[in-house]
Structure formats: C-alpha cells, structure tokens
Amino acid sequence: MSVSREEAEERKRLIYDSLSVRNRRYIDRIGYEKWDPFEEPKDPIEIRRDSTKRTSQQLVREFLQSRSFEDGYSNAYGRGVLDMCIGIINDDDRYLAMLDFATWYNELLQREGKPND
C-alpha cells in the first residue's frame, strides 16, 4: 500500500500535534524536516547475526557446549567468550586482531611441535 507524499505529511503533522510538549521540543531541536516518525527501528545487538546467520547467544552456547569442562568454567571465561563473539560479529578491529594473533600463535605452536594447552 503506497502512501502519497501529501498523506505522509498529513500523518506526520498529526503525530507531531499529538505529542507532549517535551517530545515536541526534542523534535524542534533536531528539526521537524529531519524527523521521520515512520523510520524503521534499528536491530538491537541481540538480534544481529553473523555470516552463519547465528546470533551471538547461539554462537556462545554452541562454543561452550563444544568444550569439555571438568569443573565447569569461570564467569571470566564466559565473559571473554561473549566479548570476543560480539567483537567479531561487530567487526571490531581489537577483537579481529586478537583472533588473528590467537590463530597465528596456535599455528606457530603446531609448527614447532609444542603443546597448545
């Protein structure tokens, strides 16, 4: 269903007129012309998915379940996994660098025949 420009402007004006004074002041500050009451909301971080279409929660759960922990794992370990997961999904250079280094170091240990505990 397509809405004409005039109808959209009329709806925008009706929404603006129905707002509280406080909310109108906010819109006036950002500029009525720039304000888009019909803008789609951004996805919250929990819904963002990686290239495998998994959420960070799914990836963390799968990773932790794939490991054998005799005595469980610490909160710090779990936080580290979650931090790395979110950092990698968000393409944060800091976490991508940590991943690159860990991968490189693991390969170095394997080449030199050292255990990688």
N, CA, C and O atoms as a Tinker XYZ file with bonds, in Angstrom:
   468  protein
     1  N      0.846000   -1.174000    0.000000    73     2
     2  CA     0.000000    0.000000    0.000000    64     1     3
     3  C      0.889000    1.234000    0.000000    63     2     4     5
     4  O      1.637000    1.470000    0.948000    81     3
     5  N      0.804000    1.996000   -1.038000    73     3     6
     6  CA     1.622000    3.184000   -1.196000    64     5     7
     7  C      0.879000    4.410000   -0.656000    63     6     8     9
     8  O     -0.314000    4.597000   -0.898000    81     7
     9  N      1.611000    5.221000    0.069000    73     7    10
    10  CA     1.035000    6.431000    0.644000    64     9    11
    11  C      1.607000    7.623000   -0.108000    63    10    12    13
    12  O      2.815000    7.718000   -0.322000    81    11
    13  N      0.716000    8.538000   -0.507000    73    11    14
    14  CA     1.189000    9.713000   -1.240000    64    13    15
    15  C      1.979000   10.623000   -0.306000    63    14    16    17
    16  O      1.867000   10.536000    0.916000    81    15
    17  N      2.765000   11.480000   -0.900000    73    15    18
    18  CA     3.586000   12.416000   -0.132000    64    17    19
    19  C      2.725000   13.318000    0.743000    63    18    20    21
    20  O      3.084000   13.609000    1.884000    81    19
    21  N      1.589000   13.761000    0.207000    73    19    22
    22  CA     0.694000   14.642000    0.964000    64    21    23
    23  C      0.109000   13.903000    2.170000    63    22    24    25
    24  O      0.004000   14.462000    3.261000    81    23
    25  N     -0.273000   12.633000    1.956000    73    23    26
    26  CA    -0.822000   11.844000    3.058000    64    25    27
    27  C      0.232000   11.616000    4.144000    63    26    28    29
    28  O     -0.060000   11.684000    5.338000    81    27
    29  N      1.449000   11.347000    3.708000    73    27    30
    30  CA     2.534000   11.135000    4.666000    64    29    31
    31  C      2.787000   12.403000    5.473000    63    30    32    33
    32  O      2.978000   12.331000    6.687000    81    31
    33  N      2.792000   13.560000    4.819000    73    31    34
    34  CA     2.991000   14.830000    5.523000    64    33    35
    35  C      1.851000   15.098000    6.500000    63    34    36    37
    36  O      2.075000   15.589000    7.606000    81    35
    37  N      0.638000   14.775000    6.088000    73    35    38
    38  CA    -0.521000   14.982000    6.957000    64    37    39
    39  C     -0.428000   14.075000    8.194000    63    38    40    41
    40  O     -0.701000   14.512000    9.312000    81    39
    41  N     -0.044000   12.822000    7.985000    73    39    42
    42  CA     0.117000   11.897000    9.106000    64    41    43
    43  C      1.243000   12.347000   10.030000    63    42    44    45
    44  O      1.135000   12.243000   11.252000    81    43
    45  N      2.321000   12.847000    9.439000    73    43    46
    46  CA     3.445000   13.340000   10.224000    64    45    47
    47  C      2.993000   14.501000   11.104000    63    46    48    49
    48  O      3.338000   14.557000   12.285000    81    47
    49  N      2.227000   15.423000   10.538000    73    47    50
    50  CA     1.729000   16.588000   11.281000    64    49    51
    51  C      0.798000   16.135000   12.407000    63    50    52    53
    52  O      0.870000   16.664000   13.517000    81    51
    53  N     -0.081000   15.156000   12.131000    73    51    54
    54  CA    -0.992000   14.652000   13.162000    64    53    55
    55  C     -0.224000   14.008000   14.321000    63    54    56    57
    56  O     -0.570000   14.194000   15.487000    81    55
    57  N      0.814000   13.256000   13.984000    73    55    58
    58  CA     1.643000   12.637000   15.026000    64    57    59
    59  C      2.321000   13.715000   15.855000    63    58    60    61
    60  O      2.325000   13.649000   17.084000    81    59
    61  N      2.896000   14.711000   15.182000    73    59    62
    62  CA     3.577000   15.805000   15.871000    64    61    63
    63  C      2.609000   16.531000   16.803000    63    62    64    65
    64  O      2.946000   16.810000   17.953000    81    63
    65  N      1.409000   16.837000   16.310000    73    63    66
    66  CA     0.421000   17.564000   17.104000    64    65    67
    67  C     -0.052000   16.761000   18.314000    63    66    68    69
    68  O     -0.462000   17.343000   19.319000    81    67
    69  N     -0.001000   15.442000   18.230000    73    67    70
    70  CA    -0.464000   14.608000   19.342000    64    69    71
    71  C      0.606000   14.376000   20.404000    63    70    72    73
    72  O      0.313000   13.806000   21.455000    81    71
    73  N      1.837000   14.807000   20.151000    73    71    74
    74  CA     2.931000   14.598000   21.089000    64    73    75
    75  C      2.854000   15.560000   22.262000    63    74    76    77
    76  O      2.237000   16.622000   22.185000    81    75
    77  N      3.503000   15.155000   23.354000    73    75    78
    78  CA     3.604000   16.040000   24.514000    64    77    79
    79  C      4.535000   17.202000   24.179000    63    78    80    81
    80  O      5.295000   17.149000   23.211000    81    79
    81  N      4.464000   18.230000   24.981000    73    79    82
    82  CA     5.305000   19.419000   24.770000    64    81    83
    83  C      6.783000   19.036000   24.821000    63    82    84    85
    84  O      7.583000   19.529000   24.026000    81    83
    85  N      7.139000   18.170000   25.744000    73    83    86
    86  CA     8.530000   17.743000   25.888000    64    85    87
    87  C      9.026000   17.064000   24.611000    63    86    88    89
    88  O     10.117000   17.369000   24.131000    81    87
    89  N      8.231000   16.149000   24.060000    73    87    90
    90  CA     8.636000   15.449000   22.845000    64    89    91
    91  C      8.687000   16.393000   21.649000    63    90    92    93
    92  O      9.540000   16.242000   20.775000    81    91
    93  N      7.784000   17.361000   21.608000    73    91    94
    94  CA     7.827000   18.355000   20.511000    64    93    95
    95  C      9.104000   19.168000   20.572000    63    94    96    97
    96  O      9.702000   19.469000   19.539000    81    95
    97  N      9.531000   19.529000   21.790000    73    95    98
    98  CA    10.781000   20.303000   21.927000    64    97    99
    99  C     11.961000   19.504000   21.379000    63    98   100   101
   100  O     12.842000   20.061000   20.724000    81    99
   101  N     11.974000   18.209000   21.647000    73    99   102
   102  CA    13.049000   17.356000   21.125000    64   101   103
   103  C     13.043000   17.385000   19.603000    63   102   104   105
   104  O     14.096000   17.546000   18.985000    81   103
   105  N     11.885000   17.233000   18.997000    73   103   106
   106  CA    11.778000   17.242000   17.535000    64   105   107
   107  C     12.163000   18.598000   16.982000    63   106   108   109
   108  O     12.823000   18.679000   15.946000    81   107
   109  N     11.761000   19.663000   17.655000    73   107   110
   110  CA    12.132000   21.012000   17.213000    64   109   111
   111  C     13.648000   21.184000   17.255000    63   110   112   113
   112  O     14.225000   21.848000   16.394000    81   111
   113  N     14.291000   20.585000   18.253000    73   111   114
   114  CA    15.747000   20.683000   18.369000    64   113   115
   115  C     16.446000   19.970000   17.213000    63   114   116   117
   116  O     17.403000   20.500000   16.648000    81   115
   117  N     15.976000   18.771000   16.856000    73   115   118
   118  CA    16.623000   18.054000   15.755000    64   117   119
   119  C     16.169000   18.565000   14.392000    63   118   120   121
   120  O     16.843000   18.358000   13.383000    81   119
   121  N     15.020000   19.232000   14.376000    73   119   122
   122  CA    14.486000   19.779000   13.132000    64   121   123
   123  C     13.312000   18.957000   12.636000    63   122   124   125
   124  O     13.447000   17.757000   12.392000    81   123
   125  N     12.175000   19.591000   12.487000    73   123   126
   126  CA    10.961000   18.896000   12.047000    64   125   127
   127  C     11.172000   18.232000   10.693000    63   126   128   129
   128  O     10.684000   17.126000   10.462000    81   127
   129  N     11.892000   18.895000    9.801000    73   127   130
   130  CA    12.115000   18.346000    8.458000    64   129   131
   131  C     12.950000   17.068000    8.512000    63   130   132   133
   132  O     12.736000   16.150000    7.720000    81   131
   133  N     13.909000   17.008000    9.452000    73   131   134
   134  CA    14.776000   15.824000    9.565000    64   133   135
   135  C     14.083000   14.668000   10.288000    63   134   136   137
   136  O     14.472000   13.511000   10.125000    81   135
   137  N     13.068000   14.974000   11.079000    73   135   138
   138  CA    12.384000   13.971000   11.884000    64   137   139
   139  C     11.564000   13.048000   11.000000    63   138   140   141
   140  O     10.791000   13.505000   10.157000    81   139
   141  N     11.735000   11.744000   11.197000    73   139   142
   142  CA    10.971000   10.759000   10.431000    64   141   143
   143  C     10.244000    9.837000   11.403000    63   142   144   145
   144  O     10.844000    8.900000   11.928000    81   143
   145  N      8.960000   10.089000   11.648000    73   143   146
   146  CA     8.235000    9.246000   12.598000    64   145   147
   147  C      7.969000    7.844000   12.060000    63   146   148   149
   148  O      7.532000    6.970000   12.809000    81   147
   149  N      8.224000    7.617000   10.780000    73   147   150
   150  CA     7.966000    6.325000   10.157000    64   149   151
   151  C      9.236000    5.510000    9.952000    63   150   152   153
   152  O      9.210000    4.461000    9.307000    81   151
   153  N     10.351000    5.994000   10.502000    73   151   154
   154  CA    11.632000    5.323000   10.350000    64   153   155
   155  C     11.603000    3.952000   11.022000    63   154   156   157
   156  O     11.094000    3.806000   12.133000    81   155
   157  N     12.151000    2.955000   10.339000    73   155   158
   158  CA    12.215000    1.599000   10.885000    64   157   159
   159  C     13.214000    1.577000   12.039000    63   158   160   161
   160  O     14.279000    2.186000   11.939000    81   159
   161  N     12.892000    0.891000   13.122000    73   159   162
   162  CA    13.839000    0.820000   14.244000    64   161   163
   163  C     15.056000   -0.006000   13.867000    63   162   164   165
   164  O     14.976000   -0.907000   13.033000    81   163
   165  N     16.188000    0.311000   14.493000    73   163   166
   166  CA    17.417000   -0.446000   14.259000    64   165   167
   167  C     17.347000   -1.754000   15.052000    63   166   168   169
   168  O     16.703000   -1.829000   16.098000    81   167
   169  N     18.024000   -2.779000   14.530000    73   167   170
   170  CA    18.041000   -4.061000   15.224000    64   169   171
   171  C     18.839000   -3.946000   16.511000    63   170   172   173
   172  O     19.937000   -3.390000   16.510000    81   171
   173  N     18.302000   -4.462000   17.605000    73   171   174
   174  CA    19.111000   -4.492000   18.825000    64   173   175
   175  C     20.266000   -5.466000   18.647000    63   174   176   177
   176  O     20.210000   -6.355000   17.797000    81   175
   177  N     21.299000   -5.301000   19.438000    73   175   178
   178  CA    22.502000   -6.105000   19.282000    64   177   179
   179  C     22.210000   -7.599000   19.433000    63   178   180   181
   180  O     22.892000   -8.417000   18.815000    81   179
   181  N     21.205000   -7.976000   20.247000    73   179   182
   182  CA    20.905000   -9.380000   20.454000    64   181   183
   183  C     20.411000  -10.053000   19.178000    63   182   184   185
   184  O     20.527000  -11.271000   19.038000    81   183
   185  N     19.861000   -9.274000   18.248000    73   183   186
   186  CA    19.288000   -9.860000   17.046000    64   185   187
   187  C     20.295000   -9.871000   15.894000    63   186   188   189
   188  O     20.069000  -10.538000   14.884000    81   187
   189  N     21.379000   -9.156000   16.034000    73   187   190
   190  CA    22.377000   -9.157000   14.964000    64   189   191
   191  C     22.911000  -10.561000   14.782000    63   190   192   193
   192  O     23.055000  -11.319000   15.741000    81   191
   193  N     23.200000  -10.894000   13.543000    73   191   194
   194  CA    23.653000  -12.246000   13.224000    64   193   195
   195  C     24.979000  -12.174000   12.463000    63   194   196   197
   196  O     25.291000  -11.182000   11.804000    81   195
   197  N     25.730000  -13.241000   12.576000    73   195   198
   198  CA    26.996000  -13.320000   11.849000    64   197   199
   199  C     26.747000  -13.900000   10.464000    63   198   200   201
   200  O     25.598000  -14.055000   10.052000    81   199
   201  N     27.806000  -14.219000    9.752000    73   199   202
   202  CA    27.666000  -14.721000    8.386000    64   201   203
   203  C     27.023000  -16.107000    8.335000    63   202   204   205
   204  O     26.544000  -16.523000    7.280000    81   203
   205  N     27.006000  -16.826000    9.457000    73   203   206
   206  CA    26.348000  -18.136000    9.501000    64   205   207
   207  C     24.877000  -18.002000    9.911000    63   206   208   209
   208  O     24.177000  -19.003000   10.069000    81   207
   209  N     24.423000  -16.774000   10.079000    73   207   210
   210  CA    23.033000  -16.463000   10.472000    64   209   211
   211  C     22.728000  -16.839000   11.916000    63   210   212   213
   212  O     21.567000  -17.029000   12.276000    81   211
   213  N     23.770000  -16.948000   12.749000    73   211   214
   214  CA    23.571000  -17.231000   14.167000    64   213   215
   215  C     23.689000  -15.944000   14.969000    63   214   216   217
   216  O     24.439000  -15.039000   14.604000    81   215
   217  N     22.942000  -15.870000   16.065000    73   215   218
   218  CA    23.072000  -14.736000   16.976000    64   217   219
   219  C     24.290000  -14.973000   17.859000    63   218   220   221
   220  O     24.820000  -16.082000   17.911000    81   219
   221  N     24.729000  -13.930000   18.550000    73   219   222
   222  CA    25.870000  -14.082000   19.452000    64   221   223
   223  C     25.534000  -15.086000   20.552000    63   222   224   225
   224  O     26.396000  -15.864000   20.962000    81   223
   225  N     24.299000  -15.078000   21.029000    73   223   226
   226  CA    23.889000  -16.026000   22.064000    64   225   227
   227  C     23.996000  -17.465000   21.554000    63   226   228   229
   228  O     24.461000  -18.341000   22.283000    81   227
   229  N     23.576000  -17.717000   20.322000    73   227   230
   230  CA    23.678000  -19.062000   19.764000    64   229   231
   231  C     25.130000  -19.492000   19.622000    63   230   232   233
   232  O     25.480000  -20.627000   19.947000    81   231
   233  N     25.983000  -18.578000   19.131000    73   231   234
   234  CA    27.400000  -18.912000   18.949000    64   233   235
   235  C     28.073000  -19.235000   20.279000    63   234   236   237
   236  O     28.815000  -20.212000   20.387000    81   235
   237  N     27.812000  -18.412000   21.287000    73   235   238
   238  CA    28.424000  -18.641000   22.599000    64   237   239
   239  C     27.963000  -19.984000   23.164000    63   238   240   241
   240  O     28.778000  -20.761000   23.661000    81   239
   241  N     26.677000  -20.254000   23.090000    73   239   242
   242  CA    26.145000  -21.520000   23.604000    64   241   243
   243  C     26.785000  -22.710000   22.884000    63   242   244   245
   244  O     27.219000  -23.670000   23.521000    81   243
   245  N     26.838000  -22.636000   21.545000    73   243   246
   246  CA    27.445000  -23.733000   20.776000    64   245   247
   247  C     28.910000  -23.933000   21.141000    63   246   248   249
   248  O     29.369000  -25.064000   21.299000    81   247
   249  N     29.644000  -22.827000   21.274000    73   247   250
   250  CA    31.061000  -22.924000   21.611000    64   249   251
   251  C     31.249000  -23.569000   22.976000    63   250   252   253
   252  O     32.033000  -24.507000   23.122000    81   251
   253  N     30.532000  -23.070000   23.972000    73   251   254
   254  CA    30.710000  -23.598000   25.327000    64   253   255
   255  C     30.276000  -25.060000   25.424000    63   254   256   257
   256  O     30.874000  -25.833000   26.173000    81   255
   257  N     29.247000  -25.445000   24.678000    73   255   258
   258  CA    28.809000  -26.840000   24.689000    64   257   259
   259  C     29.789000  -27.752000   23.957000    63   258   260   261
   260  O     29.824000  -28.956000   24.211000    81   259
   261  N     30.587000  -27.184000   23.051000    73   259   262
   262  CA    31.551000  -27.994000   22.301000    64   261   263
   263  C     32.808000  -28.290000   23.113000    63   262   264   265
   264  O     33.623000  -29.119000   22.706000    81   263
   265  N     32.975000  -27.631000   24.246000    73   263   266
   266  CA    34.147000  -27.816000   25.103000    64   265   267
   267  C     33.799000  -28.732000   26.260000    63   266   268   269
   268  O     32.659000  -28.766000   26.725000    81   267
   269  N     34.790000  -29.470000   26.716000    73   267   270
   270  CA    34.552000  -30.307000   27.906000    64   269   271
   271  C     35.205000  -29.609000   29.096000    63   270   272   273
   272  O     36.416000  -29.391000   29.124000    81   271
   273  N     34.392000  -29.274000   30.050000    73   271   274
   274  CA    34.865000  -28.620000   31.268000    64   273   275
   275  C     34.612000  -29.575000   32.423000    63   274   276   277
   276  O     33.465000  -29.875000   32.755000    81   275
   277  N     35.697000  -30.051000   33.036000    73   275   278
   278  CA    35.541000  -30.982000   34.157000    64   277   279
   279  C     34.854000  -30.306000   35.338000    63   278   280   281
   280  O     33.975000  -30.892000   35.970000    81   279
   281  N     35.251000  -29.084000   35.629000    73   279   282
   282  CA    34.688000  -28.357000   36.776000    64   281   283
   283  C     33.869000  -27.153000   36.331000    63   282   284   285
   284  O     33.718000  -26.197000   37.091000    81   283
   285  N     33.344000  -27.185000   35.125000    73   283   286
   286  CA    32.634000  -26.019000   34.610000    64   285   287
   287  C     33.621000  -24.974000   34.141000    63   286   288   289
   288  O     34.806000  -25.260000   33.969000    81   287
   289  N     33.141000  -23.783000   33.937000    73   287   290
   290  CA    34.030000  -22.687000   33.528000    64   289   291
   291  C     33.708000  -21.463000   34.374000    63   290   292   293
   292  O     32.609000  -21.326000   34.911000    81   291
   293  N     34.690000  -20.579000   34.477000    73   291   294
   294  CA    34.521000  -19.403000   35.326000    64   293   295
   295  C     33.678000  -18.338000   34.628000    63   294   296   297
   296  O     33.487000  -18.375000   33.413000    81   295
   297  N     33.187000  -17.406000   35.405000    73   295   298
   298  CA    32.454000  -16.267000   34.841000    64   297   299
   299  C     33.344000  -15.460000   33.906000    63   298   300   301
   300  O     32.889000  -14.968000   32.873000    81   299
   301  N     34.626000  -15.326000   34.278000    73   299   302
   302  CA    35.559000  -14.566000   33.437000    64   301   303
   303  C     35.721000  -15.245000   32.073000    63   302   304   305
   304  O     35.798000  -14.568000   31.047000    81   303
   305  N     35.771000  -16.566000   32.060000    73   303   306
   306  CA    35.885000  -17.309000   30.798000    64   305   307
   307  C     34.647000  -17.068000   29.937000    63   306   308   309
   308  O     34.763000  -16.772000   28.748000    81   307
   309  N     33.480000  -17.194000   30.528000    73   307   310
   310  CA    32.228000  -16.961000   29.807000    64   309   311
   311  C     32.121000  -15.538000   29.276000    63   310   312   313
   312  O     31.677000  -15.323000   28.148000    81   311
   313  N     32.530000  -14.561000   30.093000    73   311   314
   314  CA    32.524000  -13.157000   29.645000    64   313   315
   315  C     33.488000  -12.949000   28.492000    63   314   316   317
   316  O     33.194000  -12.218000   27.546000    81   315
   317  N     34.648000  -13.602000   28.578000    73   315   318
   318  CA    35.632000  -13.498000   27.497000    64   317   319
   319  C     35.100000  -14.036000   26.184000    63   318   320   321
   320  O     35.304000  -13.438000   25.128000    81   319
   321  N     34.414000  -15.175000   26.257000    73   319   322
   322  CA    33.820000  -15.765000   25.059000    64   321   323
   323  C     32.782000  -14.821000   24.473000    63   322   324   325
   324  O     32.769000  -14.583000   23.265000    81   323
   325  N     31.904000  -14.279000   25.325000    73   323   326
   326  CA    30.867000  -13.365000   24.855000    64   325   327
   327  C     31.473000  -12.093000   24.267000    63   326   328   329
   328  O     31.033000  -11.630000   23.215000    81   327
   329  N     32.484000  -11.519000   24.939000    73   327   330
   330  CA    33.147000  -10.312000   24.420000    64   329   331
   331  C     33.743000  -10.554000   23.044000    63   330   332   333
   332  O     33.560000   -9.751000   22.129000    81   331
   333  N     34.464000  -11.675000   22.901000    73   331   334
   334  CA    35.081000  -11.999000   21.612000    64   333   335
   335  C     34.010000  -12.179000   20.540000    63   334   336   337
   336  O     34.152000  -11.682000   19.422000    81   335
   337  N     32.962000  -12.877000   20.879000    73   335   338
   338  CA    31.888000  -13.151000   19.922000    64   337   339
   339  C     31.265000  -11.848000   19.420000    63   338   340   341
   340  O     31.142000  -11.642000   18.213000    81   339
   341  N     30.879000  -10.981000   20.332000    73   339   342
   342  CA    30.251000   -9.714000   19.942000    64   341   343
   343  C     31.234000   -8.840000   19.173000    63   342   344   345
   344  O     30.866000   -8.204000   18.186000    81   343
   345  N     32.492000   -8.809000   19.628000    73   343   346
   346  CA    33.508000   -8.021000   18.934000    64   345   347
   347  C     33.727000   -8.485000   17.504000    63   346   348   349
   348  O     33.867000   -7.665000   16.597000    81   347
   349  N     33.758000   -9.789000   17.301000    73   347   350
   350  CA    33.974000  -10.329000   15.952000    64   349   351
   351  C     32.748000  -10.079000   15.076000    63   350   352   353
   352  O     32.889000   -9.685000   13.918000    81   351
   353  N     31.555000  -10.302000   15.611000    73   351   354
   354  CA    30.328000  -10.053000   14.839000    64   353   355
   355  C     30.241000   -8.585000   14.420000    63   354   356   357
   356  O     29.780000   -8.274000   13.321000    81   355
   357  N     30.687000   -7.682000   15.302000    73   355   358
   358  CA    30.626000   -6.246000   15.005000    64   357   359
   359  C     31.824000   -5.738000   14.210000    63   358   360   361
   360  O     31.946000   -4.534000   13.984000    81   359
   361  N     32.707000   -6.633000   13.785000    73   359   362
   362  CA    33.915000   -6.258000   13.024000    64   361   363
   363  C     34.786000   -5.252000   13.764000    63   362   364   365
   364  O     35.357000   -4.351000   13.150000    81   363
   365  N     34.888000   -5.401000   15.068000    73   363   366
   366  CA    35.716000   -4.520000   15.890000    64   365   367
   367  C     37.180000   -4.923000   15.698000    63   366   368   369
   368  O     37.549000   -6.071000   15.950000    81   367
   369  N     38.007000   -3.986000   15.254000    73   367   370
   370  CA    39.417000   -4.280000   14.965000    64   369   371
   371  C     40.157000   -4.900000   16.145000    63   370   372   373
   372  O     41.013000   -5.765000   15.956000    81   371
   373  N     39.838000   -4.470000   17.346000    73   371   374
   374  CA    40.519000   -5.002000   18.529000    64   373   375
   375  C     40.319000   -6.513000   18.620000    63   374   376   377
   376  O     41.278000   -7.254000   18.838000    81   375
   377  N     39.087000   -6.968000   18.453000    73   375   378
   378  CA    38.786000   -8.393000   18.581000    64   377   379
   379  C     39.255000   -9.171000   17.355000    63   378   380   381
   380  O     39.650000  -10.330000   17.476000    81   379
   381  N     39.216000   -8.556000   16.191000    73   379   382
   382  CA    39.746000   -9.225000   14.999000    64   381   383
   383  C     41.251000   -9.428000   15.136000    63   382   384   385
   384  O     41.784000  -10.448000   14.699000    81   383
   385  N     41.938000   -8.459000   15.743000    73   383   386
   386  CA    43.380000   -8.596000   15.977000    64   385   387
   387  C     43.661000   -9.724000   16.965000    63   386   388   389
   388  O     44.601000  -10.496000   16.776000    81   387
   389  N     42.850000   -9.822000   18.018000    73   387   390
   390  CA    43.035000  -10.912000   18.991000    64   389   391
   391  C     42.807000  -12.272000   18.331000    63   390   392   393
   392  O     43.542000  -13.225000   18.589000    81   391
   393  N     41.789000  -12.355000   17.482000    73   391   394
   394  CA    41.530000  -13.603000   16.765000    64   393   395
   395  C     42.703000  -13.947000   15.847000    63   394   396   397
   396  O     43.155000  -15.092000   15.824000    81   395
   397  N     43.197000  -12.967000   15.094000    73   395   398
   398  CA    44.331000  -13.199000   14.200000    64   397   399
   399  C     45.554000  -13.668000   14.973000    63   398   400   401
   400  O     46.234000  -14.607000   14.562000    81   399
   401  N     45.833000  -13.005000   16.104000    73   399   402
   402  CA    47.004000  -13.392000   16.889000    64   401   403
   403  C     46.841000  -14.799000   17.449000    63   402   404   405
   404  O     47.773000  -15.599000   17.371000    81   403
   405  N     45.675000  -15.118000   18.014000    73   403   406
   406  CA    45.452000  -16.450000   18.591000    64   405   407
   407  C     45.589000  -17.531000   17.524000    63   406   408   409
   408  O     46.162000  -18.590000   17.779000    81   407
   409  N     45.066000  -17.267000   16.333000    73   407   410
   410  CA    45.173000  -18.231000   15.229000    64   409   411
   411  C     46.634000  -18.402000   14.828000    63   410   412   413
   412  O     47.106000  -19.527000   14.662000    81   411
   413  N     47.349000  -17.290000   14.674000    73   411   414
   414  CA    48.762000  -17.334000   14.306000    64   413   415
   415  C     49.583000  -18.074000   15.363000    63   414   416   417
   416  O     50.435000  -18.897000   15.026000    81   415
   417  N     49.331000  -17.786000   16.625000    73   415   418
   418  CA    50.089000  -18.404000   17.712000    64   417   419
   419  C     49.827000  -19.908000   17.773000    63   418   420   421
   420  O     50.751000  -20.692000   17.992000    81   419
   421  N     48.583000  -20.307000   17.581000    73   419   422
   422  CA    48.243000  -21.736000   17.571000    64   421   423
   423  C     48.979000  -22.450000   16.431000    63   422   424   425
   424  O     49.490000  -23.554000   16.616000    81   423
   425  N     49.030000  -21.821000   15.258000    73   423   426
   426  CA    49.752000  -22.400000   14.116000    64   425   427
   427  C     51.249000  -22.482000   14.400000    63   426   428   429
   428  O     51.899000  -23.458000   14.025000    81   427
   429  N     51.803000  -21.457000   15.066000    73   427   430
   430  CA    53.219000  -21.453000   15.442000    64   429   431
   431  C     53.518000  -22.621000   16.369000    63   430   432   433
   432  O     54.503000  -23.333000   16.173000    81   431
   433  N     52.678000  -22.824000   17.375000    73   431   434
   434  CA    52.877000  -23.945000   18.304000    64   433   435
   435  C     52.809000  -25.280000   17.573000    63   434   436   437
   436  O     53.599000  -26.181000   17.856000    81   435
   437  N     51.886000  -25.415000   16.649000    73   435   438
   438  CA    51.761000  -26.663000   15.894000    64   437   439
   439  C     52.986000  -26.906000   15.026000    63   438   440   441
   440  O     53.485000  -28.029000   14.962000    81   439
   441  N     53.489000  -25.846000   14.342000    73   439   442
   442  CA    54.678000  -25.988000   13.503000    64   441   443
   443  C     55.890000  -26.412000   14.309000    63   442   444   445
   444  O     56.731000  -27.167000   13.822000    81   443
   445  N     55.982000  -25.930000   15.537000    73   443   446
   446  CA    57.130000  -26.231000   16.375000    64   445   447
   447  C     56.919000  -27.452000   17.265000    63   446   448   449
   448  O     57.772000  -27.788000   18.087000    81   447
   449  N     55.771000  -28.111000   17.091000    73   447   450
   450  CA    55.507000  -29.331000   17.857000    64   449   451
   451  C     55.302000  -29.107000   19.342000    63   450   452   453
   452  O     55.545000  -30.012000   20.141000    81   451
   453  N     54.867000  -27.942000   19.719000    73   451   454
   454  CA    54.644000  -27.624000   21.136000    64   453   455
   455  C     53.183000  -27.879000   21.497000    63   454   456   457
   456  O     52.306000  -27.735000   20.645000    81   455
   457  N     52.909000  -28.255000   22.744000    73   455   458
   458  CA    51.510000  -28.430000   23.154000    64   457   459
   459  C     50.809000  -27.059000   23.225000    63   458   460   461
   460  O     51.418000  -26.060000   23.608000    81   459
   461  N     49.560000  -27.034000   22.861000    73   459   462
   462  CA    48.814000  -25.780000   22.918000    64   461   463
   463  C     47.675000  -25.881000   23.917000    63   462   464   465
   464  O     46.498000  -25.855000   23.556000    81   463
   465  N     48.053000  -25.996000   25.179000    73   463   466
   466  CA    47.078000  -26.153000   26.267000    64   465   467
   467  C     46.210000  -24.933000   26.364000    63   466   468
   468  O     45.326000  -24.870000   27.219000    81   467
